[in-house]
Amino acid sequence: MPDVDPFREGIIDIQNDHAAKMEFEVKTLENFWASQITRFPNISKKALTVLVPFATTYLCEVGFSTLLHVKSKFRNRFEAQHDMRIALSKMEPRIPDVIAKKQEQMSH
């Protein structure tokens, strides 16, 4: 009985695909396999099912660490939702824009 492996042909194809090799060098693993889902559906789906739990576990750990930091003895607020949103955001604040919109406090 011949050795039947549904992934073997796809693995050989992807190993010989120079464009895929170049993409692999510049993208994260998750983004690489997500971008290959139309070209190599079986391998991509299998790779993503293996990789996604690691990414979600990592995000949970980052969120929990952030919560512990926000809810420390120095900042013990009852609701940490807004603080967590700011702490976990990847956006950089535009401090000069925020300052420009604030009105100076007038003296009495």
Protein Blocks (a to p, Z undefined) as FASTA:
>chain_A
ZZddfklmmmmmmmmmmklmmmmmmmcfklmmmmmmmmmmmlmmmmmmmmmmmmmmmmmm
mmmmmmmmmmmmklccfblmlmmmmmmpcbdcdfklmmmmpccdddZZ
